[in-house]
């Protein structure tokens, strides 16, 4: 039985899809493949017009610049293909080869899939109560998009918010099962918003015309705090492995024992989303300030800020291909919806936290950070250019895997880092104090839910004196 990986948007970015069941032979040469161009200086982002649609005087990521790039993505297949090729950090891994062989080919591959604008309605308490009692009917389902292309950035963002919360990645029987069992739903992180809806789930008419319950990007990248839905926050109490195991336990549906073992090992906020057979679960990331990032995903699978005016196209292509993979390549989203989702992701900022008045400890911590940390964490959001996994020294399985491996890890963003635990790409360090403390590297260290034992790598900071480490943590809490 092939291993089926869950849909989790990690990186970046929106939910990452299940591995495609119809896998291509990795030995097949990609059509029209070309090696990505070398990454440029992240600061030297171009606004040079291409193909007559640029805005030469527009600042990168300004509204005129983004609107100009939207025309390239929506209307120019050659621009999409170029952006794809430039974005791929390692053209030889499975993720890249699949896209090089299927995307931007115009007369074959994914371009021939039908564009699907689904009819949707929210998952409400009333709908949940009807599940299982009678066949699901969705008489009130309406098209997600009215078919009108937005003309302002605000309109793109508004449409993208609707895509984020309401575009179905696929039918999800596991989530539907949990929704009918309130205790189980709470245990696995299916939470209710103040209006009774369940962010990350949606009722919709599938491509085959059948009414179903599915999942959206918001399943992994939103939560509810103080009575408000917070988009962009990783849902760290989402236990997708336990969600699936509960379905098989309750229904008796067969499950491969090895897959069951893997899913049981993930725990909340983690899952293995790669297409290879390595065990390399990753932590769900927050999605704050993506426009500042040099690279996307923990393994830096995609170049981003470093490819200039192709950066937003690369993000939109990521969303487009994630969605069509999640839906088993039965359809693709209209490109307007993929672009809108990218614009919405660019808009996400963390909730404001209480103002912290700088004191001597914070000032000393800033000095330590600027002296010792900015060589890696140099992006405005605290991420930075990718670093060789061997230099970081953490678990290399993800970085070196055949699925999405690049040999690299992207330095973790530090926006709202005090609320981003657990730490490291695989989410195994529970606190900043643990991350920067030398005890983590000792055999006697206990790491809580993920078991006892040392956690190697990222030794940066562990050599600091206790007082200096406390100052650095005090500063990090202000970011």
The 8 nearest C-alpha neighbors of each residue, nearest first, counted from 0:
[[1, 2, 255, 3, 258, 254, 257, 256],
 [2, 0, 3, 20, 255, 258, 276, 4],
 [1, 3, 4, 258, 0, 276, 274, 275],
 [2, 4, 1, 18, 17, 5, 20, 258],
 [3, 5, 17, 272, 18, 271, 2, 273],
 [6, 4, 17, 272, 7, 16, 3, 271],
 [5, 7, 16, 17, 15, 14, 8, 272],
 [8, 6, 15, 14, 9, 5, 219, 16],
 [14, 9, 7, 15, 13, 12, 10, 219],
 [8, 10, 11, 283, 284, 12, 7, 15],
 [11, 296, 9, 12, 295, 297, 284, 8],
 [10, 12, 9, 296, 295, 286, 13, 8],
 [11, 13, 10, 9, 8, 286, 14, 344],
 [14, 12, 8, 216, 11, 15, 9, 318],
 [8, 15, 13, 7, 216, 6, 9, 16],
 [14, 8, 16, 7, 6, 321, 9, 13],
 [17, 15, 6, 325, 321, 324, 18, 7],
 [16, 18, 5, 6, 4, 325, 19, 3],
 [17, 19, 274, 4, 16, 20, 3, 273],
 [20, 18, 21, 22, 324, 327, 17, 325],
 [19, 21, 22, 18, 327, 3, 1, 17],
 [22, 20, 19, 23, 327, 328, 18, 24],
 [23, 21, 20, 19, 24, 18, 25, 97],
 [24, 22, 25, 21, 97, 27, 26, 19],
 [23, 25, 26, 27, 22, 28, 97, 93],
 [24, 26, 27, 23, 93, 96, 28, 97],
 [25, 27, 24, 28, 23, 29, 96, 93],
 [28, 26, 25, 24, 29, 23, 96, 100],
 [27, 29, 26, 30, 100, 25, 96, 32],
 [30, 28, 100, 32, 99, 96, 27, 31],
 [29, 31, 100, 32, 28, 99, 101, 104],
 [32, 30, 29, 33, 99, 100, 104, 28],
 [33, 31, 30, 29, 99, 34, 100, 84],
 [32, 34, 35, 31, 84, 90, 99, 36],
 [33, 35, 36, 90, 84, 32, 85, 87],
 [36, 34, 85, 84, 87, 33, 37, 86],
 [35, 37, 85, 38, 34, 84, 86, 306],
 [36, 38, 39, 35, 85, 306, 34, 305],
 [39, 37, 305, 306, 36, 40, 302, 85],
 [38, 40, 305, 41, 306, 37, 43, 307],
 [39, 41, 43, 42, 305, 38, 44, 306],
 [42, 40, 305, 43, 304, 39, 44, 293],
 [43, 41, 40, 44, 305, 304, 39, 307],
 [42, 44, 40, 41, 45, 39, 307, 305],
 [45, 43, 307, 42, 41, 308, 59, 46],
 [46, 44, 307, 47, 308, 43, 59, 306],
 [45, 47, 55, 308, 59, 48, 54, 57],
 [48, 46, 55, 45, 53, 49, 54, 308],
 [53, 47, 49, 55, 54, 52, 51, 46],
 [50, 48, 51, 53, 52, 47, 71, 78],
 [49, 51, 52, 48, 53, 71, 78, 75],
 [50, 52, 49, 53, 48, 54, 71, 67],
 [51, 53, 50, 48, 67, 49, 54, 70],
 [48, 54, 52, 67, 49, 55, 51, 47],
 [53, 55, 57, 56, 48, 64, 67, 46],
 [56, 54, 47, 46, 57, 48, 53, 58],
 [55, 57, 54, 58, 46, 47, 64, 53],
 [58, 56, 64, 54, 55, 63, 59, 46],
 [57, 59, 61, 60, 64, 56, 46, 63],
 [58, 60, 61, 64, 46, 57, 44, 45],
 [61, 59, 65, 64, 58, 62, 290, 63],
 [60, 62, 64, 58, 59, 63, 65, 57],
 [61, 63, 65, 64, 152, 66, 60, 151],
 [64, 62, 66, 65, 61, 57, 67, 54],
 [63, 65, 67, 61, 57, 62, 66, 59],
 [66, 64, 68, 62, 67, 63, 60, 69],
 [65, 67, 69, 63, 68, 64, 62, 70],
 [68, 66, 64, 65, 69, 53, 70, 52],
 [69, 67, 65, 71, 70, 66, 64, 72],
 [68, 70, 66, 72, 67, 71, 73, 65],
 [71, 69, 73, 68, 72, 67, 74, 66],
 [70, 72, 68, 75, 69, 74, 73, 78],
 [73, 71, 69, 70, 79, 312, 74, 75],
 [72, 74, 70, 71, 69, 75, 334, 335],
 [73, 75, 70, 71, 72, 76, 69, 78],
 [74, 76, 71, 78, 77, 72, 73, 79],
 [77, 75, 79, 78, 103, 80, 74, 105],
 [76, 78, 80, 79, 75, 81, 103, 82],
 [79, 77, 81, 75, 76, 80, 71, 82],
 [80, 78, 76, 82, 77, 81, 72, 83],
 [79, 81, 103, 77, 83, 78, 82, 76],
 [82, 80, 78, 84, 83, 79, 77, 85],
 [83, 81, 309, 79, 85, 80, 84, 313],
 [82, 84, 80, 86, 81, 85, 313, 79],
 [83, 85, 35, 81, 82, 86, 87, 80],
 [86, 84, 35, 82, 36, 83, 87, 81],
 [85, 87, 302, 301, 83, 84, 82, 313],
 [88, 86, 301, 89, 84, 85, 90, 35],
 [87, 89, 300, 301, 302, 86, 90, 405],
 [88, 90, 91, 405, 87, 92, 95, 300],
 [91, 89, 95, 87, 92, 96, 88, 34],
 [92, 90, 89, 96, 95, 93, 94, 401],
 [91, 93, 401, 95, 402, 94, 403, 90],
 [94, 92, 402, 96, 95, 97, 401, 403],
 [93, 95, 403, 97, 92, 96, 402, 98],
 [96, 94, 90, 98, 97, 92, 93, 99],
 [97, 95, 99, 93, 98, 94, 29, 100],
 [96, 98, 100, 95, 94, 99, 93, 101],
 [99, 97, 101, 102, 95, 100, 96, 94],
 [98, 100, 96, 29, 97, 32, 101, 102],
 [99, 101, 29, 30, 97, 98, 96, 102],
 [100, 102, 108, 98, 109, 99, 97, 104],
 [103, 101, 98, 104, 109, 99, 100, 108],
 [102, 104, 80, 105, 76, 79, 110, 101],
 [103, 105, 107, 102, 106, 108, 101, 110],
 [106, 104, 110, 103, 107, 76, 111, 108],
 [107, 105, 104, 111, 110, 108, 103, 109],
 [108, 106, 104, 105, 111, 110, 109, 101],
 [109, 107, 101, 110, 111, 102, 104, 106],
 [108, 110, 111, 112, 101, 102, 107, 331],
 [109, 111, 105, 108, 112, 107, 103, 104],
 [112, 110, 109, 107, 108, 113, 106, 105],
 [111, 113, 330, 109, 110, 331, 114, 329],
 [114, 112, 330, 115, 331, 111, 329, 110],
 [113, 115, 333, 331, 332, 330, 112, 116],
 [116, 114, 332, 117, 331, 330, 113, 333],
 [115, 117, 143, 142, 144, 114, 332, 333],
 [118, 116, 142, 115, 143, 119, 204, 203],
 [117, 119, 142, 141, 140, 203, 204, 143],
 [120, 118, 203, 140, 141, 202, 117, 143],
 [119, 121, 140, 202, 203, 201, 122, 139],
 [122, 120, 201, 123, 202, 196, 119, 200],
 [121, 123, 201, 196, 202, 126, 197, 200],
 [122, 124, 196, 126, 125, 121, 195, 127],
 [125, 123, 127, 126, 195, 128, 196, 122],
 [126, 124, 128, 123, 127, 129, 122, 130],
 [125, 127, 123, 129, 128, 124, 122, 130],
 [128, 126, 124, 130, 129, 125, 123, 179],
 [127, 129, 125, 126, 130, 124, 179, 132],
 [128, 130, 126, 132, 127, 131, 133, 125],
 [131, 129, 127, 132, 128, 126, 135, 133],
 [130, 132, 133, 129, 134, 135, 179, 128],
 [131, 133, 129, 130, 134, 128, 135, 127],
 [134, 132, 131, 135, 129, 130, 136, 128],
 [133, 135, 136, 131, 132, 130, 129, 210],
 [136, 134, 133, 210, 130, 137, 211, 129],
 [135, 137, 138, 210, 134, 133, 211, 139],
 [138, 136, 139, 140, 210, 135, 203, 204],
 [137, 139, 140, 136, 141, 120, 210, 135],
 [140, 138, 137, 141, 120, 119, 136, 118],
 [139, 141, 119, 120, 118, 137, 138, 203],
 [140, 142, 118, 119, 143, 139, 120, 117],
 [143, 141, 118, 144, 117, 119, 116, 145],
 [142, 144, 118, 117, 119, 141, 116, 145],
 [145, 143, 142, 146, 116, 147, 158, 336],
 [144, 146, 147, 142, 143, 148, 116, 141],
 [145, 147, 144, 148, 116, 335, 142, 143],
 [146, 148, 145, 149, 144, 335, 150, 158],
 [147, 149, 146, 150, 335, 155, 145, 154],
 [150, 148, 154, 155, 151, 147, 152, 158],
 [149, 151, 148, 154, 152, 155, 66, 153],
 [152, 150, 154, 153, 149, 155, 66, 62],
 [151, 153, 155, 154, 62, 156, 150, 66],
 [154, 152, 156, 151, 155, 157, 149, 150],
 [153, 155, 157, 151, 152, 156, 149, 158],
 [156, 154, 339, 152, 158, 153, 157, 149],
 [157, 155, 343, 159, 153, 342, 154, 158],
 [158, 156, 154, 160, 159, 155, 153, 161],
 [157, 159, 161, 155, 160, 156, 339, 154],
 [160, 158, 340, 339, 156, 162, 343, 161],
 [159, 161, 163, 157, 162, 158, 343, 156],
 [160, 162, 158, 159, 164, 163, 165, 157],
 [161, 163, 166, 159, 165, 160, 164, 340],
 [164, 162, 160, 216, 161, 165, 217, 159],
 [163, 165, 217, 161, 162, 215, 199, 160],
 [164, 166, 162, 161, 163, 201, 167, 215],
 [165, 167, 162, 215, 168, 164, 163, 117],
 [168, 166, 215, 169, 214, 213, 165, 201],
 [167, 169, 325, 215, 322, 326, 214, 166],
 [168, 170, 326, 167, 213, 325, 171, 214],
 [169, 171, 213, 212, 211, 172, 214, 168],
 [172, 170, 213, 173, 174, 169, 214, 212],
 [171, 173, 175, 174, 176, 170, 212, 213],
 [174, 172, 176, 171, 175, 243, 246, 242],
 [175, 173, 177, 176, 172, 171, 178, 242],
 [174, 176, 172, 178, 173, 177, 212, 171],
 [175, 177, 173, 174, 178, 179, 172, 246],
 [178, 176, 184, 174, 180, 179, 175, 183],
 [179, 177, 175, 180, 176, 184, 174, 181],
 [178, 180, 177, 176, 181, 127, 130, 175],
 [181, 179, 177, 178, 183, 182, 184, 176],
 [182, 180, 184, 183, 179, 178, 185, 177],
 [183, 181, 185, 184, 180, 186, 177, 187],
 [182, 184, 186, 185, 180, 181, 177, 187],
 [185, 183, 189, 181, 177, 182, 187, 186],
 [186, 184, 188, 182, 183, 187, 189, 181],
 [185, 187, 183, 184, 188, 182, 189, 238],
 [188, 186, 238, 237, 184, 185, 242, 189],
 [187, 189, 237, 236, 185, 190, 186, 184],
 [190, 188, 184, 185, 187, 197, 191, 237],
 [189, 191, 188, 197, 185, 192, 198, 184],
 [192, 190, 197, 195, 196, 193, 198, 189],
 [191, 193, 195, 194, 196, 197, 223, 228],
 [192, 194, 195, 226, 191, 227, 196, 228],
 [195, 193, 192, 196, 191, 123, 197, 124],
 [196, 194, 192, 193, 191, 123, 124, 197],
 [197, 195, 123, 192, 122, 191, 194, 198],
 [196, 198, 191, 190, 200, 192, 122, 199],
 [199, 197, 200, 217, 218, 196, 164, 192],
 [218, 198, 200, 217, 215, 214, 164, 216],
 [201, 199, 214, 198, 213, 215, 197, 122],
 [200, 202, 121, 213, 122, 212, 165, 214],
 [203, 201, 212, 120, 119, 211, 122, 121],
 [204, 202, 119, 211, 118, 210, 205, 120],
 [203, 205, 210, 209, 118, 208, 211, 117],
 [206, 204, 208, 207, 209, 203, 210, 211],
 [205, 207, 208, 204, 209, 115, 117, 329],
 [208, 206, 205, 209, 204, 210, 329, 211],
 [207, 209, 205, 206, 204, 210, 203, 211],
 [208, 210, 205, 204, 207, 211, 206, 203],
 [211, 209, 204, 203, 205, 135, 136, 137],
 [210, 212, 203, 202, 170, 204, 209, 213],
 [213, 211, 202, 170, 201, 175, 171, 203],
 [212, 214, 170, 171, 201, 169, 167, 200],
 [213, 215, 200, 199, 167, 168, 201, 171],
 [216, 214, 199, 167, 217, 168, 218, 166],
 [217, 215, 14, 13, 163, 218, 199, 219],
 [216, 218, 199, 220, 221, 215, 164, 219],
 [199, 219, 217, 216, 215, 220, 198, 221],
 [220, 218, 234, 217, 233, 221, 7, 216],
 [219, 221, 233, 217, 231, 232, 234, 218],
 [222, 220, 230, 232, 217, 231, 229, 234],
 [221, 223, 229, 234, 228, 232, 224, 230],
 [224, 222, 228, 227, 229, 226, 192, 225],
 [223, 225, 227, 226, 228, 222, 229, 192],
 [226, 224, 227, 223, 228, 229, 193, 222],
 [225, 227, 224, 193, 223, 228, 192, 229],
 [228, 226, 224, 223, 225, 229, 192, 193],
 [227, 229, 223, 222, 230, 224, 192, 221],
 [230, 228, 222, 221, 223, 232, 227, 231],
 [231, 229, 221, 232, 228, 220, 222, 217],
 [230, 232, 286, 220, 221, 285, 347, 287],
 [233, 231, 285, 221, 220, 230, 229, 222],
 [232, 234, 220, 285, 284, 235, 283, 221],
 [235, 233, 219, 222, 236, 237, 220, 221],
 [234, 236, 268, 237, 233, 267, 283, 269],
 [235, 237, 267, 188, 234, 268, 238, 187],
 [238, 236, 188, 267, 268, 187, 235, 234],
 [239, 237, 267, 187, 241, 240, 266, 236],
 [238, 240, 242, 241, 237, 243, 187, 270],
 [239, 241, 262, 243, 242, 238, 263, 244],
 [240, 242, 244, 238, 243, 239, 245, 263],
 [243, 241, 239, 245, 240, 244, 187, 238],
 [242, 244, 246, 240, 245, 241, 173, 239],
 [243, 245, 241, 247, 246, 242, 248, 240],
 [246, 244, 248, 242, 243, 247, 249, 241],
 [245, 247, 243, 249, 244, 248, 173, 250],
 [246, 248, 252, 244, 251, 250, 245, 249],
 [249, 247, 245, 246, 251, 250, 244, 252],
 [250, 248, 246, 247, 251, 245, 252, 244],
 [251, 249, 247, 252, 248, 246, 245, 253],
 [250, 252, 247, 248, 249, 253, 246, 254],
 [251, 253, 247, 250, 254, 248, 246, 249],
 [254, 252, 251, 247, 255, 250, 248, 256],
 [253, 255, 256, 252, 259, 247, 258, 244],
 [254, 256, 258, 257, 259, 0, 253, 2],
 [257, 255, 259, 258, 254, 260, 261, 253],
 [256, 258, 260, 259, 255, 261, 254, 2],
 [259, 257, 261, 255, 260, 256, 262, 2],
 [260, 258, 256, 262, 257, 261, 263, 255],
 [261, 259, 257, 263, 258, 262, 256, 264],
 [260, 262, 258, 264, 259, 263, 257, 265],
 [261, 263, 240, 259, 264, 265, 260, 258],
 [262, 264, 260, 261, 265, 240, 259, 241],
 [265, 263, 261, 262, 266, 260, 240, 449],
 [266, 264, 269, 262, 270, 263, 240, 267],
 [265, 267, 238, 264, 269, 268, 263, 240],
 [268, 266, 238, 236, 237, 269, 235, 265],
 [267, 269, 235, 237, 236, 283, 282, 238],
 [270, 268, 282, 281, 265, 267, 283, 280],
 [269, 271, 280, 265, 281, 272, 282, 5],
 [270, 272, 280, 273, 279, 4, 281, 5],
 [273, 271, 4, 5, 270, 17, 7, 274],
 [274, 272, 275, 271, 402, 4, 18, 403],
 [273, 275, 18, 402, 272, 276, 4, 93],
 [276, 274, 402, 277, 273, 401, 400, 2],
 [275, 277, 278, 274, 2, 273, 400, 279],
 [278, 276, 275, 279, 396, 400, 397, 273],
 [277, 279, 280, 276, 271, 396, 261, 397],
 [278, 280, 397, 396, 271, 277, 281, 425],
 [281, 279, 271, 270, 425, 269, 278, 265],
 [282, 280, 425, 269, 270, 424, 271, 279],
 [281, 283, 269, 426, 425, 268, 424, 284],
 [282, 284, 9, 268, 233, 269, 281, 219],
 [285, 283, 233, 9, 282, 10, 286, 11],
 [284, 286, 233, 232, 231, 287, 220, 283],
 [287, 285, 231, 11, 12, 289, 284, 232],
 [286, 288, 348, 347, 289, 285, 349, 231],
 [289, 287, 290, 291, 348, 347, 380, 345],
 [290, 288, 291, 292, 345, 287, 286, 344],
 [289, 291, 288, 345, 292, 304, 60, 311],
 [292, 290, 289, 288, 379, 380, 378, 293],
 [293, 291, 294, 289, 290, 304, 382, 378],
 [292, 294, 304, 303, 305, 384, 383, 302],
 [295, 293, 302, 303, 299, 292, 301, 304],
 [294, 296, 301, 299, 10, 11, 300, 303],
 [10, 297, 295, 299, 11, 298, 300, 9],
 [296, 298, 409, 299, 408, 10, 424, 295],
 [297, 299, 408, 398, 300, 296, 407, 409],
 [300, 298, 296, 294, 295, 409, 301, 297],
 [299, 301, 298, 88, 296, 403, 295, 87],
 [302, 300, 87, 86, 295, 299, 88, 294],
 [303, 301, 294, 86, 88, 305, 87, 293],
 [302, 304, 294, 310, 293, 305, 306, 301],
 [305, 303, 293, 306, 310, 41, 292, 307],
 [304, 306, 41, 39, 303, 38, 293, 307],
 [307, 305, 304, 310, 309, 303, 38, 39],
 [306, 308, 44, 45, 309, 310, 305, 304],
 [307, 309, 310, 45, 46, 306, 44, 311],
 [308, 310, 82, 312, 307, 306, 311, 313],
 [311, 309, 303, 313, 312, 308, 304, 307],
 [312, 310, 314, 313, 309, 315, 308, 341],
 [311, 313, 315, 309, 310, 314, 72, 316],
 [314, 312, 316, 310, 311, 315, 82, 83],
 [313, 315, 317, 311, 312, 316, 341, 318],
 [316, 314, 312, 338, 318, 341, 317, 337],
 [317, 315, 319, 313, 318, 314, 320, 312],
 [316, 318, 314, 315, 320, 319, 321, 313],
 [317, 319, 315, 321, 316, 320, 337, 322],
 [318, 320, 316, 337, 322, 317, 321, 315],
 [319, 321, 323, 317, 322, 318, 316, 324],
 [322, 320, 318, 324, 16, 319, 323, 15],
 [321, 323, 325, 320, 324, 319, 168, 318],
 [322, 324, 331, 328, 326, 320, 325, 321],
 [325, 323, 327, 321, 328, 326, 322, 16],
 [324, 326, 16, 322, 327, 168, 323, 17],
 [325, 327, 169, 323, 324, 328, 168, 329],
 [328, 326, 324, 325, 329, 19, 323, 20],
 [329, 327, 323, 324, 330, 326, 331, 325],
 [328, 330, 327, 326, 112, 323, 331, 206],
 [331, 329, 113, 112, 328, 323, 114, 115],
 [330, 332, 323, 114, 112, 115, 113, 333],
 [331, 333, 114, 115, 334, 336, 319, 337],
 [334, 332, 114, 335, 336, 115, 331, 116],
 [335, 333, 337, 336, 332, 338, 73, 319],
 [334, 336, 338, 333, 337, 339, 148, 73],
 [337, 335, 339, 334, 338, 333, 340, 332],
 [336, 338, 334, 340, 319, 339, 315, 335],
 [339, 337, 341, 315, 335, 340, 336, 334],
 [340, 338, 159, 336, 155, 342, 341, 337],
 [339, 341, 159, 343, 337, 338, 342, 336],
 [342, 340, 338, 344, 315, 339, 343, 314],
 [343, 341, 345, 339, 156, 344, 340, 338],
 [344, 342, 156, 159, 340, 346, 345, 341],
 [345, 343, 341, 346, 342, 347, 340, 289],
 [344, 346, 342, 343, 290, 289, 347, 341],
 [345, 347, 343, 344, 342, 348, 156, 288],
 [348, 346, 287, 344, 345, 288, 231, 343],
 [347, 349, 287, 288, 346, 350, 231, 286],
 [350, 348, 287, 351, 415, 347, 231, 232],
 [351, 349, 352, 348, 229, 415, 232, 347],
 [352, 350, 349, 353, 354, 348, 415, 478],
 [353, 351, 354, 350, 355, 349, 415, 477],
 [352, 354, 355, 351, 477, 356, 350, 476],
 [355, 353, 352, 356, 477, 351, 357, 478],
 [354, 356, 357, 353, 477, 352, 476, 358],
 [357, 355, 358, 354, 361, 477, 353, 359],
 [356, 358, 361, 355, 362, 359, 360, 474],
 [359, 357, 361, 360, 362, 356, 363, 355],
 [358, 360, 362, 361, 363, 357, 364, 470],
 [359, 361, 470, 363, 362, 358, 364, 473],
 [362, 360, 474, 364, 358, 363, 473, 359],
 [363, 361, 359, 365, 364, 360, 358, 366],
 [362, 364, 366, 360, 361, 365, 470, 359],
 [363, 365, 471, 470, 361, 367, 474, 366],
 [366, 364, 368, 362, 367, 363, 474, 369],
 [365, 367, 363, 369, 364, 368, 370, 362],
 [366, 368, 364, 370, 365, 369, 371, 363],
 [369, 367, 372, 365, 371, 370, 366, 364],
 [370, 368, 366, 373, 367, 371, 372, 365],
 [369, 371, 367, 368, 366, 372, 373, 374],
 [372, 370, 368, 367, 369, 373, 374, 460],
 [373, 371, 368, 374, 369, 376, 375, 370],
 [372, 374, 376, 377, 375, 369, 371, 368],
 [373, 375, 372, 376, 377, 371, 370, 369],
 [376, 374, 373, 377, 383, 372, 410, 384],
 [377, 375, 373, 381, 382, 383, 372, 378],
 [376, 378, 373, 383, 375, 381, 382, 374],
 [377, 379, 383, 381, 382, 380, 376, 292],
 [380, 378, 381, 291, 377, 382, 292, 376],
 [381, 379, 378, 414, 412, 382, 413, 291],
 [382, 380, 413, 412, 376, 378, 379, 377],
 [383, 381, 412, 376, 410, 378, 411, 380],
 [382, 384, 378, 376, 377, 410, 375, 293],
 [383, 385, 293, 409, 386, 294, 375, 410],
 [386, 384, 409, 408, 407, 299, 383, 410],
 [387, 385, 407, 408, 388, 409, 384, 390],
 [388, 386, 407, 389, 390, 406, 408, 391],
 [387, 389, 407, 391, 390, 408, 406, 392],
 [390, 388, 392, 387, 391, 395, 393, 406],
 [391, 389, 387, 388, 392, 386, 456, 457],
 [392, 390, 388, 457, 389, 456, 393, 387],
 [391, 393, 456, 389, 390, 388, 457, 455],
 [392, 394, 456, 455, 391, 395, 457, 388],
 [393, 395, 396, 392, 455, 456, 397, 388],
 [396, 394, 398, 397, 399, 393, 388, 392],
 [397, 395, 399, 398, 279, 400, 394, 277],
 [396, 398, 400, 279, 399, 395, 404, 298],
 [399, 397, 404, 406, 395, 298, 407, 405],
 [398, 400, 404, 406, 396, 397, 395, 405],
 [401, 399, 404, 397, 402, 396, 398, 403],
 [400, 402, 92, 404, 403, 93, 275, 399],
 [401, 403, 93, 275, 274, 400, 92, 94],
 [404, 402, 94, 92, 401, 400, 300, 93],
 [403, 405, 398, 400, 399, 401, 406, 402],
 [404, 406, 407, 89, 398, 399, 298, 300],
 [405, 407, 398, 399, 388, 404, 387, 408],
 [408, 406, 387, 388, 405, 386, 398, 298],
 [407, 409, 298, 385, 386, 388, 297, 299],
 [408, 410, 385, 299, 297, 298, 411, 386],
 [411, 409, 382, 383, 376, 408, 412, 385],
 [410, 412, 382, 409, 413, 381, 297, 423],
 [413, 411, 382, 381, 380, 414, 410, 376],
 [414, 412, 381, 416, 380, 415, 411, 382],
 [413, 415, 416, 380, 478, 412, 381, 287],
 [416, 414, 417, 478, 418, 413, 419, 349],
 [417, 415, 413, 419, 414, 418, 478, 475],
 [416, 418, 476, 415, 419, 475, 420, 431],
 [419, 417, 416, 415, 420, 476, 421, 414],
 [420, 418, 416, 417, 421, 415, 422, 285],
 [421, 419, 422, 429, 418, 430, 417, 426],
 [420, 422, 429, 426, 428, 427, 419, 430],
 [421, 423, 426, 428, 420, 427, 429, 424],
 [424, 422, 426, 425, 427, 428, 421, 411],
 [423, 425, 426, 281, 282, 297, 422, 411],
 [424, 426, 281, 282, 423, 427, 280, 269],
 [425, 427, 421, 422, 282, 423, 424, 428],
 [426, 428, 425, 421, 422, 429, 449, 423],
 [429, 427, 422, 421, 426, 430, 434, 433],
 [428, 430, 421, 420, 427, 422, 433, 446],
 [431, 429, 433, 432, 428, 420, 434, 421],
 [430, 432, 434, 433, 435, 472, 429, 417],
 [431, 433, 430, 435, 434, 436, 472, 469],
 [432, 434, 436, 430, 431, 435, 439, 428],
 [435, 433, 431, 432, 436, 428, 430, 439],
 [436, 434, 461, 460, 432, 433, 431, 437],
 [435, 437, 461, 433, 438, 434, 432, 439],
 [438, 436, 461, 439, 440, 435, 462, 441],
 [437, 439, 441, 440, 436, 444, 433, 443],
 [440, 438, 437, 453, 444, 441, 454, 433],
 [439, 441, 453, 438, 454, 437, 455, 442],
 [440, 442, 453, 438, 443, 444, 439, 437],
 [443, 441, 453, 452, 444, 440, 439, 451],
 [444, 442, 441, 452, 445, 453, 451, 438],
 [443, 445, 452, 453, 439, 442, 441, 438],
 [446, 444, 451, 452, 447, 443, 450, 453],
 [447, 445, 451, 450, 449, 444, 448, 428],
 [446, 448, 449, 450, 445, 451, 429, 427],
 [447, 449, 450, 446, 266, 427, 451, 429],
 [448, 450, 447, 446, 427, 451, 266, 264],
 [451, 449, 446, 448, 447, 445, 452, 427],
 [452, 450, 445, 446, 444, 447, 449, 453],
 [451, 453, 442, 444, 445, 443, 454, 450],
 [454, 452, 440, 442, 441, 444, 439, 455],
 [455, 453, 440, 439, 452, 456, 393, 428],
 [456, 454, 393, 440, 453, 392, 457, 394],
 [455, 457, 392, 393, 458, 391, 454, 394],
 [458, 456, 391, 459, 392, 393, 455, 434],
 [457, 459, 456, 461, 460, 435, 462, 455],
 [458, 460, 457, 461, 435, 462, 372, 371],
 [461, 459, 435, 462, 463, 458, 468, 436],
 [460, 462, 437, 435, 436, 458, 463, 459],
 [461, 463, 460, 464, 437, 459, 458, 436],
 [464, 462, 460, 461, 468, 467, 465, 466],
 [463, 465, 467, 466, 468, 462, 461, 469],
 [466, 464, 468, 467, 469, 463, 436, 470],
 [465, 467, 469, 468, 464, 470, 463, 471],
 [468, 466, 470, 464, 469, 465, 463, 471],
 [467, 469, 465, 471, 470, 466, 463, 464],
 [468, 470, 466, 472, 467, 471, 473, 465],
 [471, 469, 364, 360, 467, 473, 468, 472],
 [472, 470, 364, 468, 474, 473, 469, 475],
 [473, 471, 475, 469, 474, 470, 476, 468],
 [474, 472, 470, 476, 471, 361, 475, 469],
 [473, 475, 361, 364, 471, 476, 472, 477],
 [476, 474, 472, 477, 478, 473, 471, 417],
 [475, 477, 417, 473, 474, 478, 472, 416],
 [476, 478, 475, 474, 355, 473, 415, 417],
 [477, 475, 415, 476, 414, 416, 413, 474]]
